[in-house]
Amino acid sequence: MRTKARKNRLTRRAVLAARPREKEYVVWDGTLAHFGLRVQPTGSRSFVVQVRVHGRMRKFTLGRFPDMGVTQAKEEAAALLARIWSGEAIVPTRKVKPPLFRDFAAYYRQRKKHVFKPSTLKAHDIYMRNRILPTFGRMRLDTIDHVRVSRWFDAASAEKPGAANRSFEILRTMLRTAREWGELGSDVPDACAHIAMNPKRSVARHLNKEELARLGQVLDTRRAQRPWPVAALRLLMLTGARVSEILNLRWEEIGELTDEGTSARLADSKTGPRTLWLGPQARQIIASLPRRGNDPRVFPNRLTSARLYTFWTGVRDKAKLSGVRIHDLRHSFASQGIMNSVGLPTVGRLLGHRRRDTTAIYAHFDDAALQSAADQAASVIAQAMRFTETAVPLSADADPNRDPQSPNRATDASSLPASVELREPLGFRI
């Protein structure tokens, strides 16, 4: 007699083996009718109950795998079917579909436009228009999955790794914000998880003393014809400020100009309000600049960042500093401070860094400063102790527990090597 075929049972192994297809499909359990696993094209798996209620087919979603296990899902499915068959009126909860990404992007920008700096908002719009919306604009937020984001990021990285990193950061922040604002359910997997960004290419450079001298000579030759851009570049070198902080500096923000220097309380900067410290040399430059009627700005409006960059290019080439960016003047200020024993936290405050990680790029300079400080301290102690580099050699079998006053230990000068000089007891002075 032919035995009956064994019914397929929905197990964890079967759930893991279910692969996504072009269209959504359901893997039904052979031991509990109306209970199955729904597999979506995105790879998302969820347990469902599909049963006819009062002549109408209804589908109930129990939970998403692996947040809900197979055993728990089957128990809840059996309980739900019992309630339905007992005559209880159960209506499936209608899930509100998340918006299209392009619609959320417009809403996101509307709420963030007063929070972002103008330059940040401009960069955001460029990346959205050129790199993010063409791929994800017509997709619903919950359909943006890890597979699609990975493919998009890999293709963008092959073209421009830096731009791919920035675009990915914007997308990741927006999806995280959508979850916080309730536009994306917490049950939807994080599409940006476990994606490693491209390693950043180090472009920071600092000028040594010879390069600074050449740059200073070129600026001296241009001072008579172009006093404003020369003054701006000199202040960038002497303060470590950002270009926007110098060009937007206002007279009312600057404190009293003294011989020791002063400070400027910037009402706004990239990281918010901060203090810009001005040494004696920077004070002299500011004191030499004329005030132009009722204009509150130190530098004229016509000196834009674009024109200053153009002027910098000519100065840089004349000083034979090919490839040096105007932002490297800020790096030079920081590196000179650290190499002269200024600590990383202090340099971070001088530069207006919000996070300590930003200042960490100068850590190698800080190590050199610490080594120099350690050498100086050790030199003072060694000189006070009359320490000599030549020490008494020890044999390999020397007993470290041997009493130094033991009769077996030679204490006269003839027993010591000729290179070791006996000295009188020293009073410790530092």
TIRO-545759 format. One record per residue (C-alpha): y, x, z; chain; residue number from 1; residue in three letters. Coordinates in nm, 4 decimals. Each point is the difference from the previous one (the first is absolute). Layout:
BEGIN
- py_px_pz_kette_nr_rest
- Y_X_Z_A_NUM_ALA $
...
//
This chain:
BEGIN
- py_px_pz_kette_nr_rest
- 0.0000_0.0000_0.0000_A_1_MET $
- 0.3424_0.1347_-0.0933_A_2_ARG $
- 0.2275_0.0653_0.2963_A_3_THR $
- 0.3561_-0.1299_0.0071_A_4_LYS $
- 0.2701_0.2565_-0.0904_A_5_ALA $
- 0.1881_0.1392_0.2959_A_6_ARG $
- 0.3512_-0.1384_0.0355_A_7_LYS $
- 0.2909_0.2440_-0.0202_A_8_ASN $
- 0.1557_0.0534_0.3427_A_9_ARG $
- 0.3637_0.1031_0.0340_A_10_LEU $
- -0.0013_0.3217_0.2029_A_11_THR $
- 0.2459_0.2785_0.0637_A_12_ARG $
- -0.1747_0.2114_-0.2593_A_13_ARG $
- 0.0357_-0.2782_-0.2549_A_14_ALA $
- 0.3683_-0.0374_0.0846_A_15_VAL $
- 0.0625_0.3730_-0.0482_A_16_LEU $
- -0.1925_-0.0070_-0.3290_A_17_ALA $
- 0.2158_-0.2784_-0.1445_A_18_ALA $
- 0.2297_0.1628_-0.2566_A_19_ARG $
- 0.3252_-0.1525_-0.1341_A_20_PRO $
- 0.0006_-0.1473_-0.3497_A_21_ARG $
- 0.2700_-0.1150_-0.2375_A_22_GLU $
- -0.0105_-0.3471_0.1557_A_23_LYS $
- -0.0618_-0.1274_0.3506_A_24_GLU $
- -0.3611_-0.0933_0.0816_A_25_TYR $
- -0.2084_-0.1073_0.3026_A_26_VAL $
- -0.3282_0.1440_0.1291_A_27_VAL $
- -0.1827_-0.2916_0.1665_A_28_TRP $
- -0.2239_0.0333_0.3028_A_29_ASP $
- -0.3560_-0.1198_-0.0602_A_30_GLY $
- -0.0654_-0.1015_0.3610_A_31_THR $
- 0.3130_-0.2079_0.0746_A_32_LEU $
- 0.1173_-0.2386_-0.2683_A_33_ALA $
- 0.3677_-0.0108_-0.0954_A_34_HIS $
- 0.0649_0.3424_0.1637_A_35_PHE $
- 0.0862_0.3048_-0.2080_A_36_GLY $
- 0.2081_0.3094_-0.0600_A_37_LEU $
- 0.3021_-0.0195_-0.2315_A_38_ARG $
- 0.0742_0.3222_-0.1880_A_39_VAL $
- 0.3426_0.0327_-0.1629_A_40_GLN $
- 0.0959_0.2314_-0.2896_A_41_PRO $
- 0.2059_0.2069_0.2439_A_42_THR $
- -0.3156_0.0841_0.1954_A_43_GLY $
- 0.0881_-0.2268_0.2931_A_44_SER $
- -0.3009_-0.1778_0.1552_A_45_ARG $
- 0.0153_-0.3134_0.2143_A_46_SER $
- -0.2528_-0.2527_0.1343_A_47_PHE $
- 0.0339_-0.3605_-0.1195_A_48_VAL $
- -0.1556_-0.3399_0.0420_A_49_VAL $
- 0.0067_-0.2275_-0.3047_A_50_GLN $
- -0.1165_-0.3557_0.0477_A_51_VAL $
- 0.0690_-0.3469_-0.1426_A_52_ARG $
- 0.1940_-0.2218_0.2430_A_53_VAL $
- 0.0455_-0.3685_-0.0896_A_54_HIS $
- -0.0738_0.0735_-0.3624_A_55_GLY $
- 0.2425_0.2909_-0.0241_A_56_ARG $
- -0.0961_0.3674_-0.0050_A_57_MET $
- 0.1611_0.1945_0.2829_A_58_ARG $
- 0.0044_0.3757_0.0642_A_59_LYS $
- 0.0597_0.1412_0.3487_A_60_PHE $
- 0.0777_0.3688_0.0559_A_61_THR $
- -0.1528_0.1306_0.3234_A_62_LEU $
- 0.1206_0.3588_0.0075_A_63_GLY $
- 0.0255_0.3302_-0.1808_A_64_ARG $
- -0.2660_0.2693_-0.0008_A_65_PHE $
- -0.0252_0.2385_0.1868_A_66_PRO $
- 0.2315_-0.1598_0.2597_A_67_ASP $
- -0.2647_-0.2709_0.0289_A_68_MET $
- -0.3654_0.0973_0.0032_A_69_GLY $
- -0.2812_-0.1790_-0.1829_A_70_VAL $
- -0.1605_-0.1393_0.3168_A_71_THR $
- 0.3276_-0.1371_0.1357_A_72_GLN $
- 0.0889_-0.1505_-0.3389_A_73_ALA $
- -0.3365_-0.1766_-0.0270_A_74_LYS $
- 0.0319_-0.1434_0.3520_A_75_GLU $
- 0.3495_-0.1339_-0.0747_A_76_GLU $
- -0.1212_-0.1394_-0.3338_A_77_ALA $
- -0.2848_-0.1880_0.1708_A_78_ALA $
- 0.2389_-0.1415_0.2625_A_79_ALA $
- 0.2473_-0.1072_-0.2694_A_80_LEU $
- -0.2702_-0.1734_-0.2050_A_81_LEU $
- -0.1198_-0.1842_0.3110_A_82_ALA $
- 0.3498_-0.1327_0.0647_A_83_ARG $
- 0.0378_-0.1112_-0.3625_A_84_ILE $
- -0.3377_-0.1771_-0.0079_A_85_TRP $
- 0.0760_-0.1720_0.3295_A_86_SER $
- 0.2885_-0.1765_-0.1713_A_87_GLY $
- 0.2895_0.2052_0.1396_A_88_GLU $
- 0.2959_0.0109_-0.2375_A_89_ALA $
- 0.0676_0.3666_-0.0728_A_90_ILE $
- 0.2578_0.1004_-0.2552_A_91_VAL $
- 0.0093_0.3609_-0.1218_A_92_PRO $
- 0.3175_0.1770_0.1016_A_93_THR $
- 0.2129_0.0683_-0.3022_A_94_ARG $
- 0.0959_0.3618_-0.0186_A_95_LYS $
- 0.3523_0.0689_-0.1158_A_96_VAL $
- -0.0157_0.2480_-0.2832_A_97_LYS $
- 0.2113_0.3130_0.0413_A_98_PRO $
- 0.2911_0.0348_-0.2441_A_99_PRO $
- 0.0040_0.2119_-0.3121_A_100_LEU $
- 0.0985_0.3576_0.0646_A_101_PHE $
- 0.3122_-0.0290_-0.2158_A_102_ARG $
- 0.1180_-0.3021_0.2013_A_103_ASP $
- -0.0605_0.1798_0.3277_A_104_PHE $
- 0.1753_0.3096_-0.1386_A_105_ALA $
- 0.3145_-0.2049_-0.0669_A_106_ALA $
- -0.0160_-0.1515_0.3498_A_107_TYR $
- -0.0609_0.3447_0.1527_A_108_TYR $
- 0.3000_0.1503_-0.1767_A_109_ARG $
- 0.2239_-0.2882_0.1065_A_110_GLN $
- -0.0837_0.0596_0.3666_A_111_ARG $
- 0.0183_0.3793_-0.0208_A_112_LYS $
- 0.3131_0.0473_-0.2112_A_113_LYS $
- 0.2234_-0.0012_0.3075_A_114_HIS $
- -0.2316_0.2389_0.1854_A_115_VAL $
- -0.0561_0.2630_-0.2690_A_116_PHE $
- 0.2600_0.2604_-0.0837_A_117_LYS $
- 0.1487_-0.0468_-0.3495_A_118_PRO $
- -0.1825_0.3085_-0.1249_A_119_SER $
- -0.3286_-0.1220_0.1514_A_120_THR $
- 0.0413_-0.3430_-0.1575_A_121_LEU $
- 0.0748_0.1576_-0.3374_A_122_LYS $
- -0.3135_0.2157_0.0156_A_123_ALA $
- -0.2044_-0.3020_0.1115_A_124_HIS $
- 0.1134_-0.2015_-0.3025_A_125_ASP $
- -0.0820_0.2833_-0.2401_A_126_ILE $
- -0.3559_0.0442_0.1277_A_127_TYR $
- -0.0594_-0.3746_0.0132_A_128_MET $
- 0.1226_-0.0571_-0.3542_A_129_ARG $
- -0.1711_0.2982_-0.1627_A_130_ASN $
- -0.3205_0.0555_0.1953_A_131_ARG $
- -0.1041_-0.2802_0.2358_A_132_ILE $
- 0.0888_-0.3376_-0.1540_A_133_LEU $
- -0.1586_0.0721_-0.3409_A_134_PRO $
- -0.3383_0.0341_0.1731_A_135_THR $
- 0.0135_-0.2383_0.2972_A_136_PHE $
- 0.2830_-0.2420_-0.0850_A_137_GLY $
- -0.2211_-0.2886_-0.1215_A_138_ARG $
- -0.2690_0.0396_0.2665_A_139_MET $
- -0.0211_-0.1994_0.3212_A_140_ARG $
- 0.0336_0.2094_0.3126_A_141_LEU $
- -0.3590_-0.0651_0.1095_A_142_ASP $
- -0.1405_0.1123_-0.3355_A_143_THR $
- 0.1535_0.3472_0.0256_A_144_ILE $
- -0.3059_0.1868_0.1198_A_145_ASP $
- -0.0980_0.3596_0.0663_A_146_HIS $
- -0.1630_0.0472_-0.3410_A_147_VAL $
- 0.3112_-0.1037_-0.1946_A_148_ARG $
- 0.2351_0.2066_0.2167_A_149_VAL $
- -0.2238_0.3082_-0.0298_A_150_SER $
- -0.0176_-0.0224_-0.3783_A_151_ARG $
- 0.3752_-0.0508_-0.0270_A_152_TRP $
- 0.0749_0.2909_0.2333_A_153_PHE $
- -0.2404_0.2369_-0.1780_A_154_ASP $
- 0.1536_-0.0799_-0.3404_A_155_ALA $
- 0.3533_0.0472_0.1348_A_156_ALA $
- -0.0978_0.3254_0.1731_A_157_SER $
- -0.1275_0.1486_-0.3242_A_158_ALA $
- 0.3446_-0.0516_-0.1504_A_159_GLU $
- 0.2422_0.0702_0.2862_A_160_LYS $
- -0.1563_0.0696_0.3422_A_161_PRO $
- 0.3310_-0.0123_0.1872_A_162_GLY $
- 0.1054_-0.3327_-0.1502_A_163_ALA $
- -0.3493_-0.1363_0.0689_A_164_ALA $
- 0.0349_0.0892_0.3687_A_165_ASN $
- 0.3372_-0.1718_0.0282_A_166_ARG $
- -0.1217_-0.3114_-0.1826_A_167_SER $
- -0.3083_-0.0182_0.2211_A_168_PHE $
- 0.2124_0.0254_0.3149_A_169_GLU $
- 0.2135_-0.2927_-0.1169_A_170_ILE $
- -0.3052_-0.2123_-0.0870_A_171_LEU $
- -0.1733_0.0777_0.3298_A_172_ARG $
- 0.3121_-0.0866_0.2005_A_173_THR $
- 0.0459_-0.3281_-0.1881_A_174_MET $
- -0.3607_-0.1129_0.0516_A_175_LEU $
- 0.0202_0.0909_0.3688_A_176_ARG $
- 0.3230_-0.1979_0.0292_A_177_THR $
- -0.1564_-0.2969_-0.1815_A_178_ALA $
- -0.2700_-0.0056_0.2662_A_179_ARG $
- 0.2607_0.0165_0.2794_A_180_GLU $
- 0.2027_-0.2836_-0.1544_A_181_TRP $
- -0.3061_-0.2229_-0.0350_A_182_GLY $
- -0.0065_0.0095_-0.3804_A_183_GLU $
- -0.3371_0.1762_0.0013_A_184_LEU $
- -0.2858_-0.1004_0.2283_A_185_GLY $
- -0.1412_0.2432_0.2533_A_186_SER $
- -0.3451_-0.0616_-0.1480_A_187_ASP $
- 0.1006_0.1646_-0.3287_A_188_VAL $
- -0.1099_0.3675_-0.0041_A_189_PRO $
- 0.2637_0.2693_-0.0159_A_190_ASP $
- 0.0219_0.0941_-0.3679_A_191_ALA $
- 0.1726_0.3329_0.0746_A_192_CYS $
- -0.2390_0.1253_0.2670_A_193_ALA $
- -0.1724_0.3367_-0.0417_A_194_HIS $
- 0.2044_0.1061_-0.3038_A_195_ILE $
- 0.1106_0.3608_0.0349_A_196_ALA $
- 0.3354_0.0794_-0.1542_A_197_MET $
- 0.0554_0.2991_-0.2241_A_198_ASN $
- 0.0884_0.3259_0.1772_A_199_PRO $
- 0.3727_0.0580_-0.0059_A_200_LYS $
- 0.1273_0.3012_-0.1864_A_201_ARG $
- 0.2220_0.2133_0.2196_A_202_SER $
- 0.3400_0.0330_-0.1659_A_203_VAL $
- 0.2079_0.0960_0.3028_A_204_ALA $
- 0.1697_0.3388_-0.0341_A_205_ARG $
- 0.2430_0.1917_0.2138_A_206_HIS $
- 0.2481_0.2660_-0.1052_A_207_LEU $
- -0.0152_0.3485_0.1462_A_208_ASN $
- 0.3089_0.2023_0.0916_A_209_LYS $
- 0.0308_0.1651_-0.3416_A_210_GLU $
- -0.0169_-0.3354_-0.1783_A_211_GLU $
- 0.2519_-0.1503_0.2396_A_212_LEU $
- 0.2331_0.2915_-0.0722_A_213_ALA $
- -0.0255_-0.0536_-0.3766_A_214_ARG $
- 0.0620_-0.3717_0.0410_A_215_LEU $
- 0.3041_0.0682_0.2168_A_216_GLY $
- 0.1481_0.2338_-0.2602_A_217_GLN $
- -0.0358_-0.2593_-0.2763_A_218_VAL $
- 0.1611_-0.2674_0.2154_A_219_LEU $
- 0.2918_0.2342_0.0708_A_220_ASP $
- 0.0657_0.0363_-0.3737_A_221_THR $
- -0.0021_-0.3801_-0.0494_A_222_ARG $
- 0.2090_-0.0922_0.3024_A_223_ARG $
- 0.3385_0.0037_-0.1719_A_224_ALA $
- -0.1045_-0.2238_-0.2908_A_225_GLN $
- -0.2450_-0.2317_0.1825_A_226_ARG $
- 0.0983_-0.0097_0.3697_A_227_PRO $
- -0.1645_-0.3327_0.0876_A_228_TRP $
- -0.3574_0.0672_-0.1196_A_229_PRO $
- 0.0184_0.3542_0.1394_A_230_VAL $
- 0.1002_-0.1361_0.3406_A_231_ALA $
- -0.2798_-0.2585_-0.0147_A_232_ALA $
- -0.2635_0.2633_-0.0790_A_233_LEU $
- 0.1238_0.2280_0.2743_A_234_ARG $
- -0.0209_-0.2837_0.2537_A_235_LEU $
- -0.3536_-0.0759_-0.1150_A_236_LEU $
- -0.0944_0.3620_0.0626_A_237_MET $
- 0.1716_0.0189_0.3401_A_238_LEU $
- -0.1174_-0.3316_0.1452_A_239_THR $
- -0.3388_-0.0802_-0.1560_A_240_GLY $
- 0.1318_-0.3478_-0.0775_A_241_ALA $
- -0.1185_-0.2230_-0.2809_A_242_ARG $
- 0.2144_-0.0340_-0.3137_A_243_VAL $
- 0.0821_-0.3629_0.0756_A_244_SER $
- 0.1057_0.0891_0.3555_A_245_GLU $
- 0.2546_0.2539_-0.1222_A_246_ILE $
- 0.1380_-0.1959_-0.2941_A_247_LEU $
- 0.0380_-0.3175_0.2116_A_248_ASN $
- 0.1516_0.1792_0.3002_A_249_LEU $
- 0.3049_-0.1774_0.1444_A_250_ARG $
- 0.2931_0.1477_0.1862_A_251_TRP $
- -0.0389_-0.2463_0.2866_A_252_GLU $
- -0.3550_0.1231_0.0623_A_253_GLU $
- 0.1099_0.3605_0.0608_A_254_ILE $
- 0.0930_0.1078_0.3504_A_255_GLY $
- 0.2824_0.2290_0.1017_A_256_GLU $
- -0.0005_0.3232_-0.1999_A_257_LEU $
- -0.0198_0.2922_0.2434_A_258_THR $
- -0.0673_0.3709_-0.0437_A_259_ASP $
- -0.3517_-0.0458_0.1383_A_260_GLU $
- -0.0804_-0.2726_-0.2512_A_261_GLY $
- -0.0400_-0.3740_0.0291_A_262_THR $
- -0.2320_-0.2835_-0.0918_A_263_SER $
- 0.0045_-0.3079_-0.2184_A_264_ALA $
- -0.1518_-0.3273_0.1129_A_265_ARG $
- -0.1425_-0.1439_-0.3205_A_266_LEU $
- -0.0005_-0.3792_0.0059_A_267_ALA $
- -0.2840_-0.0083_-0.2517_A_268_ASP $
- -0.2487_0.2420_-0.1535_A_269_SER $
- -0.3510_-0.0089_-0.1408_A_270_LYS $
- -0.1404_-0.0335_0.3519_A_271_THR $
- 0.2869_-0.2036_0.1450_A_272_GLY $
- 0.2969_0.1133_0.2123_A_273_PRO $
- -0.0138_0.3650_0.1013_A_274_ARG $
- 0.2129_0.2959_0.1054_A_275_THR $
- 0.0801_0.2733_-0.2514_A_276_LEU $
- 0.0818_0.3266_0.1757_A_277_TRP $
- 0.2748_0.2120_-0.1594_A_278_LEU $
- 0.0284_0.3662_0.0947_A_279_GLY $
- 0.3195_0.2096_-0.0163_A_280_PRO $
- -0.0492_0.0807_-0.3708_A_281_GLN $
- -0.0587_-0.3644_-0.0918_A_282_ALA $
- 0.3081_-0.0937_0.2044_A_283_ARG $
- 0.2101_0.2467_-0.2005_A_284_GLN $
- -0.1160_-0.1575_-0.3275_A_285_ILE $
- 0.0834_-0.3519_0.1167_A_286_ILE $
- 0.3375_0.1113_0.1371_A_287_ALA $
- 0.0872_0.1452_-0.3413_A_288_SER $
- -0.0637_-0.3294_-0.1819_A_289_LEU $
- 0.3101_-0.2159_-0.0606_A_290_PRO $
- 0.0195_-0.3653_0.0947_A_291_ARG $
- 0.0679_-0.2314_-0.2919_A_292_ARG $
- 0.2289_-0.2750_0.1227_A_293_GLY $
- -0.1917_-0.2833_0.1678_A_294_ASN $
- -0.3369_0.0989_-0.1477_A_295_ASP $
- -0.2469_-0.0034_0.2941_A_296_PRO $
- -0.2479_0.2300_-0.1767_A_297_ARG $
- 0.0158_0.3774_0.0334_A_298_VAL $
- -0.1139_0.0540_-0.3600_A_299_PHE $
- 0.1442_-0.1964_-0.2934_A_300_PRO $
- -0.1971_-0.2858_-0.1558_A_301_ASN $
- -0.0151_0.1778_-0.3339_A_302_ARG $
- -0.2218_0.2689_0.1531_A_303_LEU $
- -0.3269_-0.1906_-0.0370_A_304_THR $
- -0.3454_0.1382_0.0734_A_305_SER $
- -0.0710_0.0206_-0.3748_A_306_ALA $
- 0.3103_0.2129_-0.0627_A_307_ARG $
- -0.0790_0.2215_0.2961_A_308_LEU $
- -0.3527_0.0532_-0.1358_A_309_TYR $
- 0.1436_0.0948_-0.3379_A_310_THR $
- 0.2352_0.2490_0.1634_A_311_PHE $
- -0.2855_0.1376_0.2112_A_312_TRP $
- -0.2121_0.0647_-0.3091_A_313_THR $
- 0.2669_0.2279_-0.1464_A_314_GLY $
- 0.0539_0.1817_0.3305_A_315_VAL $
- -0.3728_0.0423_0.0530_A_316_ARG $
- -0.0576_0.1503_-0.3434_A_317_ASP $
- 0.2964_0.2345_0.0380_A_318_LYS $
- -0.1398_0.1216_0.3343_A_319_ALA $
- -0.3439_0.0518_-0.1613_A_320_LYS $
- -0.1678_-0.2568_0.2253_A_321_LEU $
- -0.2118_-0.1705_-0.2638_A_322_SER $
- -0.1877_-0.3041_0.1245_A_323_GLY $
- 0.1846_-0.0260_0.3311_A_324_VAL $
- 0.0927_-0.3594_0.0799_A_325_ARG $
- 0.3156_-0.1062_0.1761_A_326_ILE $
- -0.2251_-0.1427_0.2748_A_327_HIS $
- -0.1311_0.3525_0.0596_A_328_ASP $
- 0.3342_0.0816_0.1619_A_329_LEU $
- -0.1119_-0.2320_0.2790_A_330_ARG $
- -0.3333_0.1823_0.0224_A_331_HIS $
- 0.1830_0.3328_0.0141_A_332_SER $
- 0.2114_-0.1175_0.2935_A_333_PHE $
- -0.3122_-0.1120_0.1886_A_334_ALA $
- -0.1995_0.3142_-0.0728_A_335_SER $
- 0.2819_0.2320_0.1071_A_336_GLN $
- 0.0312_-0.1921_0.3257_A_337_GLY $
- -0.3709_0.0222_0.0775_A_338_ILE $
- -0.0226_0.3678_-0.0955_A_339_MET $
- 0.2764_0.0608_0.2541_A_340_ASN $
- -0.2058_-0.1532_0.2811_A_341_SER $
- 0.1261_-0.3590_-0.0211_A_342_VAL $
- -0.2881_-0.2311_0.0915_A_343_GLY $
- -0.1434_-0.2649_-0.2309_A_344_LEU $
- 0.1218_-0.2968_0.2118_A_345_PRO $
- 0.3567_0.1327_-0.0069_A_346_THR $
- -0.0106_0.0598_-0.3751_A_347_VAL $
- -0.1347_-0.3509_-0.0475_A_348_GLY $
- 0.2991_-0.1427_0.1886_A_349_ARG $
- 0.2428_0.2141_-0.1994_A_350_LEU $
- -0.1474_-0.1290_-0.3270_A_351_LEU $
- -0.0104_-0.3609_0.1164_A_352_GLY $
- -0.3773_-0.0332_-0.0319_A_353_HIS $
- -0.1410_-0.3208_0.1439_A_354_ARG $
- -0.3581_0.1252_0.0229_A_355_ARG $
- -0.1226_0.3357_0.1266_A_356_ARG $
- -0.2492_0.0159_-0.2879_A_357_ASP $
- 0.2921_0.0426_-0.2401_A_358_THR $
- 0.1107_0.3170_0.1785_A_359_THR $
- -0.3566_0.1338_0.0090_A_360_ALA $
- 0.0380_0.1549_-0.3479_A_361_ILE $
- 0.1958_0.2788_0.1714_A_362_TYR $
- -0.2778_0.0730_0.2502_A_363_ALA $
- -0.0859_0.3359_-0.1627_A_364_HIS $
- 0.3584_0.1136_0.0595_A_365_PHE $
- -0.0316_-0.1113_0.3611_A_366_ASP $
- -0.3126_0.2160_0.0425_A_367_ASP $
- 0.1929_0.3026_-0.1232_A_368_ALA $
- 0.2817_-0.0716_0.2451_A_369_ALA $
- -0.2479_-0.0365_0.2870_A_370_LEU $
- -0.1706_0.3256_-0.0967_A_371_GLN $
- 0.3366_0.1769_-0.0020_A_372_SER $
- 0.0903_-0.1457_0.3397_A_373_ALA $
- -0.3389_0.1046_0.1400_A_374_ALA $
- 0.0482_0.3525_-0.1356_A_375_ASP $
- 0.3443_0.0254_0.1603_A_376_GLN $
- -0.1253_-0.1219_0.3384_A_377_ALA $
- -0.3004_0.2307_-0.0082_A_378_ALA $
- 0.2236_0.2934_-0.0992_A_379_SER $
- 0.2257_-0.0517_0.3027_A_380_VAL $
- -0.2975_-0.0203_0.2362_A_381_ILE $
- -0.1720_0.3019_-0.1563_A_382_ALA $
- 0.3180_0.2088_0.0245_A_383_GLN $
- 0.0478_-0.0965_0.3644_A_384_ALA $
- -0.3601_0.0904_0.0816_A_385_MET $
- 0.0223_0.3261_-0.1995_A_386_ARG $
- -0.2994_-0.1139_-0.1976_A_387_PHE $
- -0.1354_0.2425_-0.2607_A_388_THR $
- -0.2192_-0.0937_-0.2923_A_389_GLU $
- -0.2569_0.2664_0.0942_A_390_THR $
- -0.2211_-0.1310_0.2780_A_391_ALA $
- -0.2831_0.1583_0.1992_A_392_VAL $
- -0.3171_-0.0428_-0.2078_A_393_PRO $
- -0.2906_-0.1773_0.1656_A_394_LEU $
- -0.3626_0.0744_-0.0675_A_395_SER $
- -0.2244_-0.2779_-0.1231_A_396_ALA $
- -0.2044_0.0083_0.3242_A_397_ASP $
- 0.2996_-0.0017_0.2329_A_398_ALA $
- -0.0491_-0.2220_0.3052_A_399_ASP $
- 0.2822_-0.2549_0.0243_A_400_PRO $
- -0.0836_-0.0590_0.3706_A_401_ASN $
- 0.0321_0.3622_0.0921_A_402_ARG $
- 0.2397_0.0713_0.2856_A_403_ASP $
- 0.3003_0.1889_-0.1420_A_404_PRO $
- 0.0267_0.1934_0.3310_A_405_GLN $
- -0.3626_0.1082_-0.0180_A_406_SER $
- -0.0541_0.3760_0.0604_A_407_PRO $
- -0.1825_0.0155_-0.3311_A_408_ASN $
- 0.3216_-0.0889_-0.1837_A_409_ARG $
- 0.2103_0.2983_-0.1039_A_410_ALA $
- 0.3595_-0.0318_0.1148_A_411_THR $
- 0.1487_0.3356_-0.0923_A_412_ASP $
- 0.1942_0.0648_-0.3200_A_413_ALA $
- -0.2676_0.2312_-0.1366_A_414_SER $
- -0.2459_-0.2890_-0.0294_A_415_SER $
- 0.2282_-0.2054_-0.2263_A_416_LEU $
- 0.0417_0.0437_-0.3748_A_417_PRO $
- 0.2809_0.2277_-0.1033_A_418_ALA $
- 0.1831_-0.2857_-0.1754_A_419_SER $
- 0.0420_-0.1991_0.3246_A_420_VAL $
- 0.3060_0.0902_0.2046_A_421_GLU $
- 0.0079_-0.0569_0.3749_A_422_LEU $
- 0.3148_-0.1776_0.1227_A_423_ARG $
- 0.1532_-0.0705_0.3355_A_424_GLU $
- -0.0379_-0.3555_0.1393_A_425_PRO $
- 0.2340_-0.2355_-0.1800_A_426_LEU $
- 0.2187_-0.2667_0.1524_A_427_GLY $
- -0.0433_-0.3086_-0.2227_A_428_PHE $
- 0.3339_-0.0686_-0.1688_A_429_ARG $
- 0.0619_-0.2366_-0.2943_A_430_ILE $
//
